[in-house]
Amino acid sequence: MAAPKRGRSASAQSKPGRSLALILIAIVALTGGMFLSGHTTPRLGIDLAGGTSITLKAKADQGSAINKANMDTAVDIMNRRVNGLGVSEAEVQTQGEDNIIVNIPKGTNSKEAQEQVGTTAKLYFRPVLASEPSGAAAKSPSPSASSSGGSSPKPGTSPSSSASAKEKASSSGSASPSASPTSQGRAFSDALKADSTPSPSASGTGKPSGSAPATPSASPSGGSQAAAKLQAQYAALDCTKATDRAGAGKNAKPGDPTVACGQIKDAWYKYVLGPAAVDGTEVKKAQAVFDTQGAAGWQVQMTFTGGGAKKFADITGQLAKNQPPQNEFGIVLDGEVVSSPYVSTAITGGQAEISGSFKQEEAQSLANMLSYGALPLSFQEQSVTTVTAALGGEQLRAGLLAGAIGLALVVIYLVVYYRGLSIVAMASLLVSAILTYVIMALLGPAIHFALNLPAVCGAIVAIGITADSFIVYFERIRDEIREGRSLRPAVERAWPRARRTILVSDFVSFLAAAVLFIVTVGKVQGFAFTLGLTTVLDVVVVFFFTKPLMTLLARRRFFADGHKWSGLDPKSLGAKPPLRRTRRPAGPVAGPADPKEA
């Protein structure tokens, strides 16, 4: 069994070009992928590119636990808020178990960002007074609406009744009636007057009760002015524009009518909404379920609290008497209509179903919004950092300068101390730098990795870690030469001992980086991630580049003969006389040799 092992070992040693070819192919493939993706530079973090970074800490002070579901929902809601600012490349992500980091690049106003992301989300149920397609969709003629303008209520409904979700993109019957602008304006003007009636039991038809006429007639001009202002906002609103969507209904109070936008089936609609009838905090539970018995498919089931059930029964009873679209209620999250189901009958009992042509993802998304729209977690600001682009550029230049100085000092040391061997070290450092740069550039679009200043520090520290691996191997080779061996066997005998030391050292560095990444929050994680990445790449470079390259150079006379500039001169190293193997005398007993015969 010994002979085959030596044969395989010799074969592996004689073909180091395979390992070099493998790592060269990997570099070419990764570089090609970088250029094909169009991301040829690493993505810069807030502290280098400039912008605002907000760290929020969750608090379980509203009866809900801090868990992954609640944190992910908060991230989704905050993403919509940040995108509403019209900012590109914004990031909202969880850090640890109870922290959320909001990164908004390009010097966005930190005060506005804090107002958008630092408050609990608000969810309301508002009656719809008017609605129609917005933007390009509004130019196409819409047929007249019917009283069953969406999907019809599910047959065989449980006693809790149901509210059927309208599919506005697939059925234009849910749009506003094709009446003239005058009649449409008069319709929601009448609705505004009806909503101004103080009696909570006022019907949706605008018909006043016995004591109600005094209220609208007391200040007719004020109500008309408010209705005219709201109608003007509604006419000018274009929900296909991000700026209009961000400003629609801004700073509107729950008790006032407002305008809003909503996207349903990839089409934008604009709405006039009445005062909030039910608060999102009064939704006790919402879940997406699949109707296996009927034809409704995926639907969302809601359960209200005691007070919410009464309010919901009152508003649905009023809406059921109205004509489309004033028989709808808008589910409004942070000023945006996420759904607008219509009502055919009053919904009592504290439970309701929203059914329609939902896909599973759509039903689950709506259920999450209803469950967590009024977020059960509040957040406390831990830190708010605003960095200008100019300051970020200065930091980046300072970091790169520090890295260049550190690299230059390492190269000078290698050249002075190891001479010819420094070629191997510098080539290995170059390969490691190329791999690090390309992988960082690819990780930007892949996992949203951003190179911040601590990450640059981690890359600088990695220069020393990588150089340390080469030094360990070179010193093992020198030890073998001091024992009297020639270079080629010294290279192979030194490798197992150096390999063990390198793996242990890199494992400790990687373990420290992993622990630091797990227990820290924010920018320090950039340092830990970069340190861990470069430590892994150090192992790859040493195994697939440094060792094979050293095997090849050991066959060159400059290194094999121990030239004084090779760094492997036996005389300079104080080597012993060359080791020689002696054969044992044949026979059962090996006696001492006779000096005369010798």
C-alpha positions as CSV (number, residue, x, y, z in Angstrom):
1,M,0.0,0.0,0.0
2,A,3.0,2.3,0.5
3,A,4.0,2.4,-3.1
4,P,0.7,3.6,-4.5
5,K,0.5,6.4,-2.0
6,R,4.0,7.6,-2.9
7,G,3.0,7.4,-6.6
8,R,-0.2,9.5,-6.1
9,S,1.7,12.0,-4.0
10,A,4.4,12.3,-6.6
11,S,1.8,12.7,-9.3
12,A,0.1,15.5,-7.4
13,Q,3.4,17.3,-6.8
14,S,4.4,17.0,-10.4
15,K,1.2,18.8,-11.7
16,P,0.8,22.0,-9.6
17,G,-0.3,23.7,-12.9
18,R,-3.8,22.2,-12.3
19,S,-4.4,24.2,-9.1
20,L,-3.0,27.3,-10.8
21,A,-5.3,26.8,-13.8
22,L,-8.3,26.2,-11.5
23,I,-7.8,29.5,-9.6
24,L,-7.2,31.4,-12.8
25,I,-10.4,30.1,-14.3
26,A,-12.3,31.1,-11.1
27,I,-10.8,34.7,-11.4
28,V,-11.8,35.0,-15.0
29,A,-15.3,33.7,-14.4
30,L,-15.9,36.0,-11.5
31,T,-14.5,39.0,-13.3
32,G,-16.6,38.2,-16.4
33,G,-19.7,37.9,-14.2
34,M,-18.9,41.3,-12.6
35,F,-18.7,43.0,-16.0
36,L,-21.8,41.3,-17.3
37,S,-23.8,42.4,-14.3
38,G,-22.8,46.0,-14.9
39,H,-21.6,46.4,-11.2
40,T,-17.9,47.0,-11.7
41,T,-17.3,48.7,-8.4
42,P,-18.3,47.7,-4.8
43,R,-21.5,49.3,-3.5
44,L,-20.6,52.0,-1.0
45,G,-22.2,52.4,2.4
46,I,-23.7,55.5,3.9
47,D,-20.5,56.7,5.5
48,L,-18.7,56.6,2.2
49,A,-21.4,57.6,-0.3
50,G,-23.2,60.0,2.0
51,G,-26.7,59.9,3.3
52,T,-28.7,59.2,6.4
53,S,-28.6,56.1,8.6
54,I,-31.2,55.5,11.3
55,T,-31.0,52.7,13.9
56,L,-34.3,51.8,15.5
57,K,-34.8,49.5,18.5
58,A,-38.1,47.6,18.8
59,K,-40.0,47.7,22.1
60,A,-42.7,45.2,23.0
61,D,-44.9,47.7,24.8
62,Q,-48.2,47.2,22.9
63,G,-49.0,43.6,23.8
64,S,-47.1,41.8,21.0
65,A,-43.8,39.9,21.2
66,I,-40.7,40.9,19.3
67,N,-40.4,38.1,16.8
68,K,-39.3,37.6,13.2
69,A,-42.8,38.0,11.7
70,N,-43.4,41.3,13.4
71,M,-39.9,42.6,12.5
72,D,-40.3,41.5,8.9
73,T,-43.7,43.2,8.7
74,A,-42.2,46.4,10.1
75,V,-39.4,46.3,7.5
76,D,-42.0,46.0,4.7
77,I,-44.0,49.0,6.0
78,M,-40.9,51.1,6.5
79,N,-39.7,50.2,3.0
80,R,-42.9,51.7,1.6
81,R,-42.4,54.8,3.7
82,V,-38.9,55.3,2.5
83,N,-39.8,54.7,-1.1
84,G,-42.5,57.3,-0.7
85,L,-39.8,59.9,-0.2
86,G,-38.7,59.3,-3.8
87,V,-35.3,58.0,-2.7
88,S,-33.4,55.4,-4.8
89,E,-31.2,52.7,-3.3
90,A,-32.7,53.0,0.2
91,E,-32.3,50.1,2.5
92,V,-34.4,48.9,5.4
93,Q,-33.1,45.7,7.1
94,T,-33.2,44.0,10.4
95,Q,-30.0,43.8,12.5
96,G,-30.0,41.2,15.3
97,E,-33.4,40.3,16.9
98,D,-34.8,43.7,17.8
99,N,-33.0,46.4,15.7
100,I,-33.9,47.9,12.3
101,I,-31.4,49.8,10.2
102,V,-32.7,52.4,7.7
103,N,-30.1,53.6,5.2
104,I,-31.0,56.4,2.9
105,P,-28.2,57.5,0.7
106,K,-27.4,60.8,-1.1
107,G,-27.9,63.1,1.8
108,T,-31.7,62.8,2.2
109,N,-33.2,65.1,4.9
110,S,-32.8,63.2,8.1
111,K,-35.7,64.9,9.8
112,E,-38.1,63.9,7.2
113,A,-36.8,60.4,7.2
114,Q,-37.2,60.1,11.0
115,E,-40.8,61.3,10.7
116,Q,-41.5,58.7,8.0
117,V,-39.9,55.6,9.6
118,G,-39.8,56.3,13.3
119,T,-43.5,56.2,14.0
120,T,-46.0,53.4,14.3
121,A,-47.9,52.6,11.1
122,K,-51.5,53.8,10.9
123,L,-54.3,51.7,9.4
124,Y,-57.9,53.0,8.9
125,F,-61.1,51.8,7.3
126,R,-62.6,54.8,5.4
127,P,-65.8,55.0,3.3
128,V,-65.1,55.6,-0.4
129,L,-66.9,58.7,-1.7
130,A,-65.5,58.6,-5.3
131,S,-62.9,56.6,-7.2
132,E,-61.6,56.2,-10.8
133,P,-58.5,55.1,-12.7
134,S,-55.6,57.5,-12.6
135,G,-53.1,58.5,-15.2
136,A,-53.1,56.6,-18.5
137,A,-55.9,54.3,-17.4
138,A,-58.2,57.2,-16.9
139,K,-58.1,58.1,-20.5
140,S,-59.7,54.8,-21.6
141,P,-63.6,54.9,-21.5
142,S,-65.1,52.9,-18.6
143,P,-68.4,51.2,-18.9
144,S,-71.3,52.0,-16.6
145,A,-71.0,50.4,-13.1
146,S,-73.4,47.9,-11.9
147,S,-74.4,47.2,-8.4
148,S,-72.4,44.0,-8.5
149,G,-69.4,45.6,-10.0
150,G,-66.8,43.2,-8.6
151,S,-66.9,39.6,-7.7
152,S,-70.2,38.8,-6.1
153,P,-70.5,37.8,-2.5
154,K,-69.6,34.2,-1.8
155,P,-72.7,32.0,-1.8
156,G,-73.4,30.1,1.3
157,T,-71.8,32.7,3.5
158,S,-71.5,32.0,7.2
159,P,-73.7,34.1,9.5
160,S,-70.9,36.6,9.8
161,S,-71.6,37.8,6.3
162,S,-68.8,38.9,3.9
163,A,-67.3,41.9,2.1
164,S,-66.3,40.9,-1.4
165,A,-63.0,42.3,-2.8
166,K,-63.3,44.0,-6.1
167,E,-60.9,43.1,-8.9
168,K,-60.6,46.6,-10.4
169,A,-57.9,45.8,-13.0
170,S,-59.8,42.8,-14.4
171,S,-63.3,44.3,-14.2
172,S,-63.7,47.9,-15.1
173,G,-67.2,47.8,-13.7
174,S,-65.7,48.6,-10.3
175,A,-64.5,52.0,-11.6
176,S,-66.7,55.0,-11.0
177,P,-69.7,55.3,-13.2
178,S,-69.3,56.9,-16.6
179,A,-71.2,59.9,-15.5
180,S,-70.3,63.4,-16.5
181,P,-67.7,65.3,-14.3
182,T,-70.5,67.5,-13.1
183,S,-72.6,64.7,-11.8
184,Q,-69.6,62.9,-10.3
185,G,-68.5,66.0,-8.5
186,R,-72.1,66.6,-7.3
187,A,-72.2,62.9,-6.1
188,F,-69.2,63.2,-3.7
189,S,-70.1,66.7,-2.7
190,D,-73.4,65.3,-1.5
191,A,-71.5,62.6,0.3
192,L,-69.2,65.1,2.0
193,K,-72.3,66.9,3.3
194,A,-73.7,63.6,4.5
195,D,-70.4,62.8,6.3
196,S,-70.5,66.2,8.0
197,T,-73.7,65.2,9.8
198,P,-72.9,64.7,13.5
199,S,-75.3,61.8,14.0
200,P,-73.4,58.5,13.8
201,S,-76.4,56.7,12.5
202,A,-76.9,59.0,9.5
203,S,-77.5,57.0,6.3
204,G,-75.1,57.1,3.4
205,T,-77.7,58.6,1.1
206,G,-77.3,62.0,2.7
207,K,-80.9,62.1,3.9
208,P,-80.9,64.1,7.1
209,S,-82.7,63.2,10.2
210,G,-85.1,65.4,12.0
211,S,-82.5,67.4,13.9
212,A,-79.8,67.2,11.4
213,P,-80.7,70.1,9.0
214,A,-79.3,72.7,11.3
215,T,-75.8,71.4,11.0
216,P,-75.2,71.6,7.3
217,S,-77.2,74.8,6.9
218,A,-75.3,76.5,9.8
219,S,-72.2,77.0,7.7
220,P,-73.1,76.2,4.1
221,S,-70.2,78.2,2.6
222,G,-67.6,76.5,4.8
223,G,-68.8,73.0,3.7
224,S,-68.9,74.1,0.1
225,Q,-65.4,75.5,0.3
226,A,-64.0,72.3,1.8
227,A,-65.8,70.2,-0.8
228,A,-64.5,72.4,-3.6
229,K,-60.9,72.2,-2.3
230,L,-61.1,68.4,-2.0
231,Q,-62.6,68.1,-5.4
232,A,-59.8,70.2,-6.9
233,Q,-57.2,68.0,-5.2
234,Y,-58.9,65.0,-6.5
235,A,-59.0,66.3,-10.1
236,A,-55.3,67.3,-10.0
237,L,-54.2,64.0,-8.5
238,D,-52.2,61.7,-10.8
239,C,-51.4,58.5,-8.9
240,T,-49.0,57.2,-11.5
241,K,-46.5,59.8,-10.3
242,A,-44.5,59.0,-7.2
243,T,-44.5,62.7,-6.1
244,D,-48.3,62.9,-6.2
245,R,-48.7,59.6,-4.3
246,A,-46.3,60.8,-1.6
247,G,-48.3,64.0,-1.1
248,A,-51.8,62.6,-1.4
249,G,-53.6,63.0,1.9
250,K,-50.5,64.1,3.6
251,N,-51.1,65.3,7.2
252,A,-54.8,64.4,6.9
253,K,-56.5,63.8,10.2
254,P,-58.5,60.6,10.8
255,G,-61.7,62.6,11.3
256,D,-61.4,64.6,8.0
257,P,-62.1,63.5,4.4
258,T,-59.1,63.1,2.2
259,V,-57.7,61.9,-1.1
260,A,-55.6,58.9,-1.6
261,C,-54.0,56.5,-4.1
262,G,-54.1,52.7,-4.4
263,Q,-52.7,50.1,-6.7
264,I,-54.9,47.3,-7.6
265,K,-53.9,44.6,-10.2
266,D,-51.0,46.8,-11.5
267,A,-53.3,49.8,-12.1
268,W,-53.4,53.0,-10.1
269,Y,-56.7,54.4,-8.8
270,K,-57.4,57.6,-7.0
271,Y,-60.0,58.0,-4.3
272,V,-61.9,60.5,-2.3
273,L,-62.3,59.0,1.2
274,G,-64.6,59.9,4.1
275,P,-63.6,60.2,7.7
276,A,-62.1,57.1,9.3
277,A,-64.9,54.8,10.5
278,V,-62.8,52.0,12.1
279,D,-59.2,52.2,13.4
280,G,-56.7,49.4,12.4
281,T,-56.0,48.8,16.1
282,E,-59.6,47.4,16.4
283,V,-58.7,44.5,14.1
284,K,-58.1,41.7,16.5
285,K,-56.9,39.1,14.0
286,A,-56.6,38.7,10.2
287,Q,-55.5,35.6,8.3
288,A,-55.4,34.3,4.7
289,V,-57.4,31.1,4.2
290,F,-58.3,29.0,1.2
291,D,-62.0,28.2,0.7
292,T,-62.0,24.5,-0.1
293,Q,-65.8,24.2,-0.2
294,G,-66.8,27.2,-2.3
295,A,-65.5,29.0,-5.4
296,A,-64.0,32.0,-3.6
297,G,-60.5,30.6,-3.5
298,W,-58.1,32.6,-1.3
299,Q,-59.8,35.0,1.1
300,V,-58.9,37.1,4.1
301,Q,-60.8,36.6,7.3
302,M,-61.0,39.4,9.9
303,T,-62.0,39.4,13.5
304,F,-62.7,42.7,15.3
305,T,-62.6,43.7,18.9
306,G,-65.9,44.4,20.7
307,G,-65.8,48.2,19.9
308,G,-64.5,47.6,16.4
309,A,-67.3,45.1,15.6
310,K,-70.0,47.7,16.5
311,K,-68.3,50.4,14.4
312,F,-67.8,48.0,11.5
313,A,-71.4,46.9,11.6
314,D,-72.6,50.6,11.6
315,I,-70.4,51.6,8.6
316,T,-71.1,48.6,6.5
317,G,-74.8,49.0,7.2
318,Q,-74.6,52.5,5.8
319,L,-72.4,51.6,2.8
320,A,-74.7,48.7,1.8
321,K,-77.5,51.3,1.0
322,N,-75.3,53.3,-1.4
323,Q,-74.5,52.9,-5.1
324,P,-71.0,52.2,-6.4
325,P,-68.5,53.3,-5.7
326,Q,-69.9,54.7,-2.5
327,N,-70.7,51.2,-1.2
328,E,-67.0,50.5,-0.8
329,F,-64.7,51.0,2.2
330,G,-61.0,51.7,1.6
331,I,-58.4,49.9,3.8
332,V,-55.9,52.7,4.1
333,L,-52.3,52.0,5.3
334,D,-50.1,55.0,5.8
335,G,-52.2,57.0,3.4
336,E,-52.3,54.4,0.7
337,V,-55.4,52.3,-0.2
338,V,-54.3,48.7,-0.2
339,S,-57.8,47.3,-0.9
340,S,-61.3,48.7,-1.4
341,P,-63.9,45.9,-1.1
342,Y,-67.6,46.7,-1.6
343,V,-70.4,45.8,0.8
344,S,-73.7,44.2,-0.1
345,T,-75.1,43.8,3.3
346,A,-74.4,45.0,6.9
347,I,-71.7,42.9,8.5
348,T,-72.4,42.0,12.1
349,G,-70.9,39.6,14.6
350,G,-67.4,41.0,14.7
351,Q,-66.2,38.8,11.8
352,A,-65.8,39.5,8.1
353,E,-64.4,38.0,5.0
354,I,-62.8,39.8,2.1
355,S,-63.1,37.5,-0.9
356,G,-62.2,37.8,-4.6
357,S,-59.8,36.6,-7.2
358,F,-56.9,36.6,-4.8
359,K,-53.6,34.8,-5.3
360,Q,-52.1,33.2,-2.2
361,E,-49.4,35.9,-1.9
362,E,-52.0,38.7,-2.3
363,A,-54.2,37.3,0.4
364,Q,-51.3,36.8,2.8
365,S,-50.0,40.3,2.1
366,L,-53.4,41.9,2.8
367,A,-53.8,39.7,6.0
368,N,-50.4,40.9,7.2
369,M,-51.4,44.5,6.6
370,L,-54.6,44.1,8.5
371,S,-52.9,42.3,11.3
372,Y,-49.8,44.5,11.7
373,G,-50.7,47.7,9.8
374,A,-51.2,49.4,13.1
375,L,-47.9,47.9,14.1
376,P,-47.9,46.2,17.5
377,L,-44.2,47.2,18.0
378,S,-43.1,50.7,18.7
379,F,-39.5,51.8,18.0
380,Q,-37.0,53.9,19.8
381,E,-34.3,55.7,17.9
382,Q,-30.9,54.5,18.9
383,S,-28.9,56.7,16.6
384,V,-29.3,59.0,13.6
385,T,-26.2,59.6,11.5
386,T,-26.1,62.0,8.5
387,V,-23.0,62.0,6.3
388,T,-22.5,64.3,3.4
389,A,-21.1,62.9,0.1
390,A,-18.0,65.2,0.4
391,L,-17.2,63.8,3.9
392,G,-17.8,60.3,2.7
393,G,-15.4,60.8,-0.2
394,E,-12.7,62.1,2.2
395,Q,-13.2,59.0,4.4
396,L,-12.9,56.7,1.4
397,R,-9.7,58.4,0.3
398,A,-8.3,58.2,3.8
399,G,-9.2,54.5,4.0
400,L,-7.6,53.7,0.7
401,L,-4.5,55.7,1.6
402,A,-4.2,53.8,4.9
403,G,-4.5,50.5,3.0
404,A,-1.9,51.6,0.4
405,I,0.6,52.5,3.2
406,G,0.0,49.3,5.0
407,L,0.4,47.2,1.8
408,A,3.6,49.1,0.9
409,L,5.1,48.4,4.4
410,V,4.3,44.7,4.1
411,V,5.9,44.6,0.6
412,I,9.0,46.4,1.8
413,Y,9.4,43.9,4.7
414,L,9.0,40.9,2.4
415,V,11.5,42.2,-0.1
416,V,14.1,43.0,2.5
417,Y,13.7,39.8,4.5
418,Y,12.7,37.2,2.0
419,R,14.2,38.6,-1.2
420,G,13.3,36.3,-4.1
421,L,10.5,34.7,-2.1
422,S,8.8,38.0,-2.0
423,I,7.7,37.4,-5.6
424,V,5.5,34.6,-4.4
425,A,4.1,36.6,-1.6
426,M,3.3,39.7,-3.7
427,A,1.7,37.5,-6.4
428,S,-0.4,35.8,-3.8
429,L,-1.4,39.2,-2.3
430,L,-2.4,40.4,-5.8
431,V,-4.6,37.3,-6.4
432,S,-6.2,37.8,-3.0
433,A,-6.9,41.4,-3.7
434,I,-8.5,40.7,-7.1
435,L,-10.7,38.0,-5.6
436,T,-11.7,40.3,-2.7
437,Y,-12.6,43.2,-5.0
438,V,-14.6,41.1,-7.6
439,I,-16.5,39.3,-4.9
440,M,-17.4,42.5,-3.1
441,A,-18.6,44.0,-6.3
442,L,-20.8,41.0,-7.0
443,L,-22.2,40.9,-3.4
444,G,-23.6,44.4,-3.8
445,P,-26.5,43.5,-6.1
446,A,-26.7,39.9,-4.8
447,I,-27.1,40.5,-1.0
448,H,-27.0,44.3,-0.8
449,F,-23.5,44.3,0.7
450,A,-22.2,47.8,1.1
451,L,-18.6,48.7,1.6
452,N,-18.4,51.1,4.6
453,L,-15.4,52.5,6.4
454,P,-15.2,49.6,9.0
455,A,-15.3,47.2,6.1
456,V,-12.3,49.0,4.5
457,C,-10.6,48.6,7.9
458,G,-11.3,44.9,7.8
459,A,-9.8,44.6,4.4
460,I,-6.6,46.4,5.6
461,V,-6.3,44.1,8.6
462,A,-6.7,41.1,6.2
463,I,-3.4,42.2,4.4
464,G,-1.5,41.2,7.6
465,I,-3.5,38.0,8.0
466,T,-2.8,36.9,4.4
467,A,0.9,37.9,4.7
468,D,1.2,35.9,7.9
469,S,0.1,32.7,6.1
470,F,3.0,33.1,3.6
471,I,5.5,33.8,6.3
472,V,4.5,30.6,8.2
473,Y,5.0,28.6,5.0
474,F,8.3,30.3,4.1
475,E,9.7,29.7,7.6
476,R,8.8,26.1,7.5
477,I,10.7,25.7,4.2
478,R,13.7,27.5,5.7
479,D,13.7,25.2,8.7
480,E,13.9,22.2,6.4
481,I,16.8,23.7,4.5
482,R,18.6,24.3,7.8
483,E,18.2,20.6,8.5
484,G,20.3,20.0,5.3
485,R,17.6,19.2,2.8
486,S,17.5,20.5,-0.7
487,L,14.7,22.9,-1.8
488,R,12.3,20.5,-3.6
489,P,11.9,18.0,-0.7
490,A,12.0,20.9,1.7
491,V,8.9,22.5,0.0
492,E,6.9,19.3,0.2
493,R,8.0,18.4,3.8
494,A,7.3,21.9,5.0
495,W,3.7,22.0,3.6
496,P,1.9,19.6,6.0
497,R,3.3,21.4,9.1
498,A,2.6,24.9,7.6
499,R,-0.8,23.9,6.4
500,R,-1.9,22.8,9.9
501,T,-0.7,26.1,11.4
502,I,-2.3,28.2,8.7
503,L,-5.7,26.5,9.1
504,V,-5.7,26.9,12.9
505,S,-4.7,30.5,12.6
506,D,-7.4,31.3,10.0
507,F,-10.0,29.3,11.9
508,V,-9.4,31.5,15.0
509,S,-9.7,34.7,12.8
510,F,-12.8,33.5,11.1
511,L,-14.4,32.4,14.5
512,A,-13.7,35.9,15.9
513,A,-15.2,37.5,12.8
514,A,-18.3,35.3,13.0
515,V,-18.9,36.1,16.7
516,L,-18.4,39.8,16.0
517,F,-20.9,39.7,13.1
518,I,-23.5,38.0,15.2
519,V,-23.4,40.0,18.4
520,T,-22.8,43.5,16.9
521,V,-25.2,45.8,15.1
522,G,-24.7,48.3,12.3
523,K,-21.4,49.3,10.8
524,V,-19.3,47.0,12.9
525,Q,-20.8,44.1,11.0
526,G,-19.2,45.4,7.9
527,F,-15.8,45.0,9.6
528,A,-16.6,41.5,10.7
529,F,-18.0,40.4,7.3
530,T,-15.0,41.7,5.4
531,L,-12.6,40.1,7.9
532,G,-14.4,36.7,7.6
533,L,-14.5,36.9,3.8
534,T,-10.8,37.7,3.4
535,T,-9.9,35.0,5.9
536,V,-11.7,32.4,3.7
537,L,-10.1,33.8,0.6
538,D,-6.7,33.5,2.4
539,V,-7.1,29.7,2.7
540,V,-8.2,29.5,-1.0
541,V,-5.2,31.5,-2.2
542,V,-2.6,29.6,0.0
543,F,-3.9,26.2,-1.1
544,F,-4.6,26.8,-4.8
545,F,-2.0,29.5,-5.6
546,T,0.9,29.9,-3.1
547,K,1.7,26.2,-2.6
548,P,1.5,25.2,-6.3
549,L,3.5,28.3,-7.3
550,M,6.2,27.5,-4.8
551,T,6.4,23.9,-6.1
552,L,7.0,25.3,-9.6
553,L,9.7,27.8,-8.5
554,A,11.5,25.0,-6.6
555,R,12.4,23.5,-10.0
556,R,14.1,26.7,-11.1
557,R,17.9,26.8,-10.6
558,F,17.7,30.3,-9.1
559,F,15.8,29.0,-6.1
560,A,16.9,25.3,-6.2
561,D,20.6,26.2,-6.1
562,G,20.1,28.6,-3.2
563,H,21.1,31.9,-4.9
564,K,22.0,34.5,-2.3
565,W,19.1,36.7,-3.6
566,S,16.6,33.9,-3.6
567,G,16.0,34.1,0.2
568,L,16.9,30.4,0.5
569,D,20.7,30.5,0.6
570,P,21.8,27.6,2.8
571,K,24.9,29.5,4.0
572,S,22.9,32.5,5.1
573,L,20.4,30.2,6.9
574,G,23.2,28.3,8.7
575,A,22.3,25.0,7.1
576,K,23.8,21.7,8.3
577,P,25.7,19.4,5.8
578,P,23.4,17.7,3.4
579,L,21.6,14.6,4.7
580,R,22.7,11.3,3.1
581,R,20.9,8.1,3.4
582,T,22.9,4.9,4.2
583,R,22.0,1.4,3.4
584,R,21.8,-1.2,6.2
585,P,24.2,-4.2,5.7
586,A,22.6,-7.4,4.5
587,G,22.4,-10.3,6.8
588,P,20.7,-11.1,10.1
589,V,23.3,-9.3,12.2
590,A,24.9,-6.0,11.4
591,G,28.2,-5.8,13.2
592,P,30.6,-2.9,13.3
593,A,32.7,-2.4,10.1
594,D,36.4,-3.1,10.2
595,P,38.3,0.1,9.8
596,K,40.8,-1.5,7.5
597,E,38.0,-2.9,5.3
598,A,36.3,0.4,5.3
